[in-house]
Structures are given as C-alpha cells and as structure tokens.
Amino acid sequence: MKKISLSGFLLFFFVFSYCQFQQPPTPDKVFGDLFNEVQMQRIFPDGKTFVDAIPKRRPADIMYDFGLQKGPNFNLKKFVEENFELPVVPTNNFRSDTAEDVVSHIKRLWTVLRREPDKVVEGSSLLPLPFPYIVPGGRFREIYYWDSYFTMIGLKESGEIEMVENMVKNFAHLIDTYGHIPNGSRTYYLSRSQPPFFAAMVTLLASAKGDSIYQKYLPAMEKEYQFWMDGLDKIKQGQAFRRIVKMKDGSVLNRYWDDSQVARQESWREDILTAEKSGRNKIEMFQNLRAGAESGIDFSSRWFADRKKLITIQTIDIVPVDLNALMYNLEVTIAKARLINRDEAGAKEFKEKALQRSQNIDKYFWNKQMSFYTDYNFKTEKQNTNITPAGLYPFCFINEKPDYMSFLGKKVAEVLRSRLLKPGGFVTTEYPTGEQWDSPNGWAPLEWMMIWGLDRCGQKELAAEAAKSWISLNIKVYKQTGKLMEKYNVVDIDKEAGGGEYPGQDGFGWTNGILLKLIGIYGMSK
C-alpha cells in the first residue's frame, strides 16, 4: 500500500473540506455575462424572475450557445425563454367568494401556499428542502426566514402542528448544511440571514409538543448563535467585525451584515443604479443595501442618514434594538435547553450572557429623551431618534425585571398612541419616503410585535385597540378583493399600500398567520 505524506494528506483534507462546505454558486456566477445582460437590460420587469428561472439543460451548454449566438441581431429575451423555464407570474392568485369568512379562507389557503420537498435541479437557485413548507405567496416562491415565524403562529392556531414542525426541521437542516438560516431558500440569499427568530420558533413548537423540542434543536440553536457571534475573538473595543460590534466600554452587541460585496442578484440593476446615484463607494453601498435586506426591513428611513433617501443608507453603522432583543431570546432559549439537558454549567453561562445583553440593551437603546427604545449608531456614538416598532421587541422577550419593564411600557404606550397609531393600526415609521417599510404602511409582523409587547408590559388597552383596528382593516380589504395582502395602508384605509421595489403581493403567509392569532385573542371585528 502506497503511503501518503503528511503534506499530501493535508492537501487532500483541505480539498475535501472545501468541496464539502463550499456553498452553491449564485446566478451571476453560473450565468456570468448572460445574467448581467438580462438584469441590466431589464427584459423582465421584476429582477427576481431570471434568478428564479430553471435552466432546461446544462448551464454550461446554455452559456456555450450564448457565446456563439450573441451579436447585433441577437434576441436576448427569446434566447432566455427558449432555454429557461420561467417562474409563473402571479397575476390572479387564490381568492375566495367574499361571502366566506376570513378564517375559513385562511385555513383553505394553507394548502395553496404549501410546497412539497424539493428536488435538486442543476443550475437552479433553489436550495432544496427535505420537508414540506409554506411560502409567503406572490413572487416569494420559496421559504423565508423571519416570515415563517409569523406564518407558524397562524399554523399553530389552525392546528397545523405537523407543518410547524416540518418548517422547524427545514430551518435546522439549513443551519446544519450552511451554518446559518439564509434570508430565503435561494443561493443568492446565502450570504445573509434574517432576524433570528429560530429560537422563538422552537419555543412555539415546544408549546405544542413539550420540552423535548428544546433538547432536539439545541445543537441548531447553538450553531446559529455561533454564526451571529462569529469574530468575537477577532475584534478590539470600538470595532466591528461581520455581525459583532464591540463598544468602547467592551459591551458586545450585534448588527446586520452581509458578506457579499456585489449588488443583490435579485435586485441587480436597482442596486447598481442606486450605488451610481449615491456617488459613494459602490462596495460600501452594496453592503449597506444587503444588510438592510438581512434586517427584513428593506427598505426604511430607519436606515437612512437623512431619513429621506435610500442613497444615504447606513445600515452597517447601526446597532439595532430588535436584533439584540432577538439575540437575548436566543441566549435565554439556549440556557433553557441546556438546563433541560441537565447541563447546569452551560445553562448558567448563557443565562449570564443574556443578563449582560439585557443590561446593554437598556444602556445603549433606552432613549430617555424619547421615552422609547431606539437604535444606536456606533460610528457617531449616538442614539437614533426614529420611533419604530423595533422599540417594542425588548418588551416581548426580556424577563429579568417585569416591574421596570411595566414602568417603561407606560411611557412607550404614550409615544405609540401619539406618533404611530393610525386608523388601520400602527404605521411602520413617521416618514413617507416612498419605501415600503415607511409610512403609510403597516405590516403584520410588526403589528404583532407591538401588540405582543404592549400586552406583555401591561398596556392591554392600547394593544386591544391596535389589534382590533388591524383586524378590521384586513377584513375590509378581504371583503373588497377576496385576498389578504403583504402590507396595508394604515393611514388612509381606503387606499392600497405601495412603495418599494416591487408591486404589492397577495397570499400572504405572515398576514394570514397574525390575523388568525389576533382573531383568536380579540375576536372578529366588523
């Protein structure tokens, strides 16, 4: 038998490891010049169309023919249509006879939004999932990270516990395979995640199936924690690395980030034009846009230096209060799971991490002048003054000081009533910028977090008032259209929501989930 030298073994190990953990290529890598020309010439109105298309034959063969055929009279759109199976454009999604009550509509809609386990297709951007799942709807044809938590709330309300568990299994699979849960199950989302709700999903499932669920998903939660805390040993005080920010006093908090330095593949043309318009460094712009996408709040004046224009986006300079409340919850949930595993030392370690983070949340995010939790800009070393739903996340999760949180809750309720409460519920921000996460829009996940946070800190009257307004608006639109929408105009309830990079979508996973839950708590509003 031939002996292998140490250097040869190390080379083999490196190559094997690289092959094992190399992430699948994104559409711009697979289709190169073809991808760039399709996106920049905008042969499809939606930049997501081509990156979701499925090649009808081997990508290498398509690219070979593209190289041979392109020229002055080349018909790019015809070439794409001949070589790719394009995703169906949702022009008239599932609707009900409006005489059907909205609860029955949603329960029937789960089957429409259900997808079966995926098959591997060479050249497709879809990341195959091993278990069934629910998609949001419309142009969103794959599973999405933070959307799914709010969808699961409604699935549980519907008694669809098996589907909740299947989705948790899929997310654990993504963590095991890629080291984190990507923004969505597409290759072009792999460089970023989304708000870390996985621990909340585990808690939701455990409420139906018992504490063994914590034990089962402890390894996945710990691996996700490592992803968000990667680089802690590399940074000094006053610095940031990936998703970690270490303050000058040594306090550790998290920010949103994306490892890629190019335009988002699904918004390629839009990002390139935005970067050019800004006059700023293109890589810096792309990273800020991508970090905004990781936040799920894409896009909002919350991330803008001037509160007005996307070209001033500064997401990577901002330490967000909602993200850190979610990281607190992840630490608390890991501690609980370790304790169930009889790992008392491990549980104590994570309890201490959570306690320290809760203290840091109060130190850096409680804005005494605003009487609200606001984001912190670690570059300017100043608290932001934007009032947003993110300020309610600490009330949803923090457990150590209920009396103190109740005291703060009274102040927060006054601010919300005077500045964000509108006829249809809570508005996302005070600023009408034309972006979809700004005024006049309201979104189901943020409505839920605000209502939940208010209820949890004793502000039940305002929570109920907002919930009933949101229920009423959802049902009003449903009766008019037979549909449930991605977002709503809560300022003028007779107008549609708008803004952002794409038209309003219907379906819609998280709207369905939160509406069911709120109806279960507060009843059906007329």
N, C-alpha and C positions, 0 to 999 in steps of 0.2 A: 504494500500500500504506500502510495506516494505521500510524503509528509508535506504539510503546508506551513510555510514560515509564519512567524508572528505578524510581520508586516502584511503578508498576503491575507492572513486571517482578518486583520483589522480592516483591510480594504474591502474584503467580502462583507464583513459585518456592516460597514458604512453604507455600501451599495444596497445591501439587503434592507437595512433600516430605512434608507431614503426611499426605496421602492415601496416599502410597507406603509410609510406615513406621508408620502407625497400626496398633496391634495390634487384632485382632478382639475384640469385646466379650464379656465373661463372662456366664454365665447370669443373674446378678442384674441386669445392665444390660439384657439382651434382654427378660427377662420380669418385671422390676420387682416389683409387688405380688403377682403370681401366684407368682413364685419364693419370696418371703418367706413367704407363707401356706402353701405346700406344705411348705417346710422347717420352719417353726416349729410347724405342726400335726402334723408327723411322720406324714404319710399313708403314707409308706414307711419301713420300719424302718431302711434304710440311706440316709443323706443323699446318697450318690453316685448313687442311682437316677435322681432327677429331672434332675440336671445332665448325665447321660449320655443322657437321652431325646432322641429325634429328632422334631422337630415334623412333623406330617403335612401342614401347609400353612403359608403365610407367617406368621411370628411376629406381624406387625402385625395380621393378621386374627384370630389367636387372642386377642391382647390386647384387640382391639375387642370381641369377643364376651364375653370375661371381664368387661369393664367393664359390659356390658349385662345379663349374667345373674346376677352375684353379688348375694346378698341373704340374707335369713334362712333360706330353704329351699334354698339353693344346695348342690349336692353336689360338693365340690371334687375328690374322688378320681375320680368319674365323669367330670367335665369333663376332667381330665388324661388319663385313659385313652382318651377319645374323640378327643383332639387330639394325642396324642403316641404314638410307638412306643417302648414301654418296653424297656430292656435286659433280656435274658433273665437271670433269677436262676439262678445255677449251683447246682442242688440235688444233682446227681449227676454230677460231671464224669467225664471219661475214666478208666477204671480197667482194669487187666489181671487176667487169671487169675493169681493169686499164684504159680502154678507157673512162670510166665515169669520169667526172671531180670531183675533190675532194669535192667541195661544195655540189654537189648532193649526193655524198657518205655520207657525214656527216648528211645531213638532213634525209636520209633514216635510218641512223644508230641510230638516236634518238629513233626510235620505237624498235630497238633491245635491247637498254640499258634501256628501260622503265620497271618499275616494278609497279604492282598494289598494293593497300593497303594490308597489311599483316594480316594473321590470327595467333592467339595465338596457339602455339603448346607446350605442356608440355615437358620440358627438352631441348627445342631448345634454342640456344644462341641468336637468332634473336630478337631484340626489335621491336615489331610491330609498324608500322607507319600507320596513318589513311588516308593518301592521296598518290596518285601516285608519283613516283620519278624516277630519273635517277641514275644508278650505274656507277662507273668508267669503269668496264669491267674486263675480265680475272678472276683472283682469288678473285677480290674485288666484292662480290655479294650483298653488302649492301650499304646504303648511307654513304658517308664520309663527314666530316665537311668542311675542307678547300677546298678539291677537288671541292665541289659543287658550290662554288662561281665562279670559273673559267668556270665550265660547264654552269652555268646560264648565263654568259656573252655571250656564243655562242647560248644558247637557245633564249635569247632576240634578238640576231642578226638574228635568224631564224624565229622570230615572234611567238615563243612558250611561250607567256606571261603566259598563264594558268599554264603551267608546272613550270615556275619560281615561281609563287605564291603558287602552291602546295608544292614545296620544302621549301619555307619560312614557310608555315604553319606547315610542319613536324618538322622543327627545333624549332619553337615556342612551339609545342607540347612536344618535348624532354626537353626543358627548363622548361616548366610547370610541367612535370612529374618527372624529375630527378634533377632539379635545375641547369642544365647546358646542353650544347650540347656535347655529348661524341665524342671521336675520330671517331667512326662509330657506326652504329645501331646494336651493339652486346653487350651482357652482359659483355664480357671480356674487352670492351673498356670503361666501365662506370667510372673507377677510374681516367680517364684523359679526357681532352678536346683536342682541336687542335687550331691553330692560330685563334683568334676571329674575323672572317670575317662576323659575322651575321649582324652587323650594315651596312657593305658595301652591303650585300645582300638586306637589307631593302631599302637602297638608290637606288640600281639598280631597284628594283621593283617600287619604288616611281617615278622614272624617266619615267616609262610607265603608271602608274595608278594614279599619283597625290599625294599631300601631306597628304591625309588622311591615307596613308600607314604608315607614321611615327607615327601617333596617335594610329593606330591599334596595332602596335608592340612595342610601348613604354614600356609596362609592361614587355615584354620578354627581351628587351634590358637592362632594369634596373635590372632584376633578373640575367641576365648573368654578369652584372657588379659586382653585389654582390658576385657572385661565384669567380671571379678573384681577388676581393679585400678582400675576407674573411680573417680575422685575423688582420686587420689593427689596431684594438684596443688592440691587444694582444702583439704586439712586441715593443721593445725598439730600440733606434737608434743603428745602427750597427748590427742588427739582421735580420733574415729571418724567415718567417712562411708560409708554403704552397706556394702560388704563389706571396707573397708580400716580397719585400726587402726594408728595411728602412736604408738608408745610415747614416753614422755618423753625417752628417750635417742635418739630418731629412728629406731629399728628399725621396720620395716614388716612387718606380718603380716596375716592375713585372718581374718574371722569369717563366720558365716552370717547371712543377712539376707533380707528380702522387702520389696519396695517398696509393697505394698498395705497399707492401714490399716483394712481391714474383716475380718470373720470369713471363714475359708476357705469358699468356696462349697459345697464337698463335705462340709463339717462345720459348716455354718452355725449350726444350733441348738446343737450341742455347744459351739462356741466362745463363743457369746453367753452361754450358761448358765455356762460356766467363768469368763468375764470378770465376770459379775454376782456369782458366788460369791466371787471373789477380793477384791472391794471395791477393786481397783486401777483405774487409768486404763484404759479399755477399749481405746484405740488401742495403748497400751503392751502390753497383754495380747495383742491380736491379732498384733502384730508379733513378739512372743516365740514365740507358737504357730506362726506362719508360718515363722519362722527355724528352729524345731525341725523343721518339715516339710522345709525345704530340706536340713537335715543328713541326712535319711533315717532318723534315729533319733527317730521320732515315736511314742511319747514315752518318756522315760527319766529316772530320778533324776539322771543325769549333768547335766541342765539345771536341776534344781530347787535352790533356795537351801537348803531344809531336807532334801533327799534323800528326801522322803516324798510331797509333794503337788504335783499339776500346777499348782495356783493360785500356787505360788511360782516358776514358771518364769522363767528369766533368760538365755535363750539368747543374746540380743544383747550381753550383758555378757561373754560367754565367748569367748576366742580358742582354738579347738580344735586340738589337735596333729595329728589325722588330716587335716583340711583343709589345713593348712600343709605336711604331707608330700606331699599330692597336688599342691599348687601348686609345690613344689620339683620334683616329677616333670614337671610341665608345662613349667617353665623349662628343665630338662635336655633334654627332648624337643625343644623349640623350638631349643635350641642345636645339637642333633644334626642336625636337619633343615636348619638354616641352613648348617652345615658341609658337608653333602651337596650343598647348593646352591652351594658354594664362596663363601659369604658369611662369610669368616673374622672380620671385624669384628663382624657381627651375632651370630655364634656366641659370640665372646668376651664380648659384652655379656650374653648370657643365662647363660653359664657363671658369670659374676661375680654375677649376681642369685641363681642357685641356691646358690652358695657362701655368700653373705651370709645367705640364708634358712636354710641348714643350721646356720650358727653361731647364728642367732636361735632355731632350734628347740632347740638344746642350752641356750641361755641362759635361755629362758623356760619350757621344758616339761620338761627333765630335773629330776625331783624327787629330790634327794639323800636326803631323809628316807625317801621311799617306795621308792627304788631302781627308779623307773619313770618313763616319760614321762606326764605328766598335763596337763590343760587349765590355762589361765591366765585368771583373772578380771581384766580390765584396769581395772574400776571399783574393786575393792578392792586391786588390785596384789598379789594373792596367787595362788600355785599352788593348784589344787584338789587334794583328796586322794582322789578317786574312782579306783579301779583299773578301767579299762575296756579293751576291745580296741583302742581308738584309740591306745593306747601302743605298739602294735606296728607302726604304719604307718611310722615312720622307718626301722625295720629292713628294710622291704620295698623302700624306694626310695633311701635315701641311700648314695652311693658313695665319698665322698671319704676316709673313714677306716675301712677294714674292720677293722683291729686294735682300734680304740677301740670300734666297734660290737659286735665279738665280746666284748669285755670287759664291756660293758653288758648284752649278751644273757644272760650267765650270771646276773647279778643279776635280770634280768627273768624268766627261767625259774623261778627260785626263788619269786618272788612269784606267778606264774601258777599254779604247781603247788599252792601252799598256799591260794590265795584264789579262783581262778576255775575250776580243773579239777574237773569233776564226772563221774559215771559215763557220761554221754552226750556228753561233750566240754566245751568252755568255755562257761560261763554269761556272759551279757552284762554284768551288774553283780552286786554282792553284795547288792542291796537288793530285797526282794519287795514292790513298791509296788502291784501290780495293773496296771502299764503293760506293754505288750507287749515293750518293749526292756529290761526288767529281769528279775531272777531270778524264776522258774526257767528262763527261756527261753534257747535258743541259736538262732542264725541262720546260715545257710550263708555269707553274705558275710563275716561277722566271723570265723567259724571259719577260712575260707580265709586271711584277712589275718593271723590269729595263727599259723596253721601255716606259711604262707609266710615270715612274719617270723622265726619261730623257726628254721626251716630255713636261712634266709639268713645268720643270725648264728651258725650253728654248733651250735644246740641241737636237733640232729636227733632225738635220743631222745625228747624231750618232744613234738616235732612229730609223730612217728610214733605215739606213744601217743594223743595227742588225735585224730589223723586216724582211727585205727582205731576209737576209741570212737564217733566221729561216723558213720562208715560203718556200723558195727554197729547203731546206733540207727535210722538211716534205713532200713536193710534190714528191721529188726524191724517198724517201723511199716508199711512197704510190704507185708510178708507178711501182716500183720493186716488191712490195709484195701485193698490194691491201688492205693494212692495215695502220692504224695510231697507233703509239706506245706510251707507257707510258713515255719513255725518249729516248734521241738521243745522239749519239756520235758527238759532235760538233767540235772536234779537227781533227779527221780523218773521213770525211763524207762518206767514202766508207766502214766503219766498223760499226758493231752494238754496241749499248750501252750495258754495263754489270755492274757487281758488285752487292753487296748487298746479301740479304738473300733468294732471290727467282729469278727465270728466268724472263726475260723481258716480260711484259704483253702488249696485244694489246686491242684495243677498240676505243679510250680511252678517257673518259669523258673530262678531262681538256685540253688535246691536241686538241680535236675537237673544244671545245669552243673558245680557244685562236686563233687557226688557222683561224676560221671563222671571228673572230673580226679583226684580223690583215689583212686578205684579204680585208675585208670591208673598212679598212683605207688606206692600202698601195697598194692594187691590187694584182693580181696573178703573182707571179714570175715564171719564167721558169726554 
